Amino acid sequence: MDKVPQECPYPGCFFCVMKEGNPSKRRASIHKFFRELPSQDDDGQVLPISGLWNTAMAHPNDPEFIELGIFECMSALIWKGLKNRRWLSHDQNIYIPYYAAHIIGSYTMNMEEFAETSVHAGVIPPLVELLRGRLTWVEQRVAVRALGHLATYASTFPAIASHGEILELSIQLAMSCLEIVYTHFYQYVDRRLSYHCDLLTRGMGGVEMESRKAEEWASQLQCWSLQLINCFAFKPEFLPTICKPEFLSKLPGMWGGLVNENSPAGIGLLRTICHHKLGRGPVANCPGVIEALCNIARSSDDWQYMAVDCLLWLLQDTSTCHKVFEKAVPALLDLSEISALGDHKKLGDSIVNVLPECVVNFTSAAGRNSLSDHIKEQIEEVLSARQRLKSEKNMPKEDLHIKQAAGLVVKLEGNSQFSAGNIAGAAAKYSEALSLCPMRSKKERVVLYSNRAQCHLLLQQPLAAISDATRALCLHNPVNRHAKSLWRRAQAYDMLGFAKESLLDAILFINECCQSNDPDLSLRQNKVPDYAERLVKKQMRAAWLFREAAMKHGGVHGEAGAGDNSGQETDDSEWETASESDVGDEDNHEIEREDRDWNKDKKRKNKAELMASASTVVQNALSSFCGTQVPLNFLAIFLAGTENVITTLLEEFG
């Protein structure tokens, strides 16, 4: 026998209304529901609101609820939560302001006409109150999301801008939100509000999941605040408010972390600021920001091109060029041979083309004698390299092969010097080889720059190592994917204490190892090399989103602090990697044969015995020195009279 369906005991139940088959009656009932819901105090109100939240997330472009008054309803519910704390604490009403603000943000995400309707419905004032922190950081997150969407449209931005406090509140929130989330939720597990935990994990997962989601939401809160500020930054009249030194100095550190990699965050806002002449002056007056832009420009950051844009605009501006020249030019020169980056085609050519203008701007402002000899040499080197490239186009192939062979001979001399422990001599030989090597032999030049970067690491010259590793990565195809250069630059940034840049390079190094066809470079049994794992763990602690807040409030006790050498893997880690995977250039077959012949000549008659002995020695050396810097005489000690080990290391070193 069929069961007779029971009638719903709640008149005007939203879920019953949604089942109505008559479209006219259904729309009339929904409109009535939206109009009456804010004035009701019945239990269970959170259920239809959560249903509306799901609908808004799934169908943000559906106009039905917009036409029937959902924005007025959500706005009234937020006001009710703000003004009636007794109602807010009853049943599960504490969830309602969050859901209401989230629904507003979802429906205004894509459609400008929906945004206009929401503004006319009066959603901005209650969202501003949430932005102030009248409830908690959870509601602040969805409020800044919704306001950010409204600020992106030309028709609704004036309404946002008319509330002058929004910009100031967003700036304060961007600077303080990580500390707020840490102290109000992350730090004390036993004090976490239950509804926060429910919203974060949807009832799935325990404390660890809550903490991970809190970090993700904190990052979103900061990035969405920066996005809202960015909408104001397009208008010159708001730049004086934005371009305060205390805020600008923090922008490079607002990078979203690994949990929010899709947002340009602080660097995106800096790019918008630098696009305006009014913004370039304050940025140029912050040396720390310029240094950070140079580091980002020479990193694996997805937003690397934005830092390059900032530096180019600052150099081309006659009022700021002299303030940034000495830091910006060396960084950009390292990128002078990069082919493309993001949407930027022939970026290296663009950099070289602005150099003469930049030199004129600098010398006219600072005086002719103010240009340092080192920068002069670097500029002349890049310009002469361009002339070499042009002249080589008309050079006979036989002459190019001779130059290649000469470069190879000098490179092998450098390898020999390195093996003997003469690191400075090896670096000089690699420089000489670079001056001989044809410009079009990019793969060979990648190896030479990368080898010289390793020498700089051993000589405790991290800035020079970053420069050479960056040049190798620019020459490589694809850009920024040469595994050894990534690893060397990661170590150099670690030596300087730049955790984020080191972390990004180390992660990309591991990724390249995973994809490499080289049996030595590729990960053995899909296992991350110990040295890379140690560096990544160290830098993840140092670049942790909550690290500054945790140190301030006693949550971190010396993790990855001064004296932590877990990332100093200069030599051991290099021996764990293998030969340059891209030496097999079609243009270099003849050179490769000479290289192999040279190696063969070095083998001894007692090859088998020496190979077994060398394997044991190198293995013991790796385990003994893992995590420390190898002395310069290390190779001489272990390689004296062991020619096959020399061969192996030369193959691995390139």
Secondary structure as GFF3:
##gff-version 3
##sequence-region A 1 654
A	DSSP	alpha_helix	14	18	.	.	.	ID=ss1
A	DSSP	alpha_helix	23	36	.	.	.	ID=ss2
A	DSSP	three_ten_helix	37	39	.	.	.	ID=ss3
A	DSSP	alpha_helix	46	58	.	.	.	ID=ss4
A	DSSP	alpha_helix	64	67	.	.	.	ID=ss5
A	DSSP	alpha_helix	70	83	.	.	.	ID=ss6
A	DSSP	alpha_helix	85	89	.	.	.	ID=ss7
A	DSSP	three_ten_helix	93	95	.	.	.	ID=ss8
A	DSSP	alpha_helix	96	107	.	.	.	ID=ss9
A	DSSP	alpha_helix	112	120	.	.	.	ID=ss10
A	DSSP	alpha_helix	124	131	.	.	.	ID=ss11
A	DSSP	alpha_helix	137	151	.	.	.	ID=ss12
A	DSSP	alpha_helix	157	161	.	.	.	ID=ss13
A	DSSP	alpha_helix	165	181	.	.	.	ID=ss14
A	DSSP	pi_helix	182	186	.	.	.	ID=ss15
A	DSSP	three_ten_helix	189	191	.	.	.	ID=ss16
A	DSSP	alpha_helix	194	201	.	.	.	ID=ss17
A	DSSP	alpha_helix	207	233	.	.	.	ID=ss18
A	DSSP	three_ten_helix	236	238	.	.	.	ID=ss19
A	DSSP	alpha_helix	239	242	.	.	.	ID=ss20
A	DSSP	alpha_helix	245	248	.	.	.	ID=ss21
A	DSSP	three_ten_helix	251	253	.	.	.	ID=ss22
A	DSSP	three_ten_helix	258	260	.	.	.	ID=ss23
A	DSSP	alpha_helix	265	274	.	.	.	ID=ss24
A	DSSP	alpha_helix	277	284	.	.	.	ID=ss25
A	DSSP	alpha_helix	287	297	.	.	.	ID=ss26
A	DSSP	alpha_helix	304	316	.	.	.	ID=ss27
A	DSSP	alpha_helix	321	333	.	.	.	ID=ss28
A	DSSP	beta_strand	340	341	.	.	.	ID=ss29
A	DSSP	beta_strand	344	345	.	.	.	ID=ss30
A	DSSP	alpha_helix	347	366	.	.	.	ID=ss31
A	DSSP	three_ten_helix	368	370	.	.	.	ID=ss32
A	DSSP	alpha_helix	373	393	.	.	.	ID=ss33
A	DSSP	alpha_helix	397	419	.	.	.	ID=ss34
A	DSSP	alpha_helix	423	436	.	.	.	ID=ss35
A	DSSP	alpha_helix	442	458	.	.	.	ID=ss36
A	DSSP	alpha_helix	462	475	.	.	.	ID=ss37
A	DSSP	alpha_helix	483	496	.	.	.	ID=ss38
A	DSSP	alpha_helix	499	515	.	.	.	ID=ss39
A	DSSP	three_ten_helix	524	526	.	.	.	ID=ss40
A	DSSP	alpha_helix	530	542	.	.	.	ID=ss41
A	DSSP	alpha_helix	547	552	.	.	.	ID=ss42
A	DSSP	alpha_helix	572	576	.	.	.	ID=ss43
A	DSSP	three_ten_helix	586	588	.	.	.	ID=ss44
A	DSSP	alpha_helix	589	601	.	.	.	ID=ss45
A	DSSP	alpha_helix	607	625	.	.	.	ID=ss46
A	DSSP	alpha_helix	634	639	.	.	.	ID=ss47
A	DSSP	alpha_helix	643	653	.	.	.	ID=ss48
###
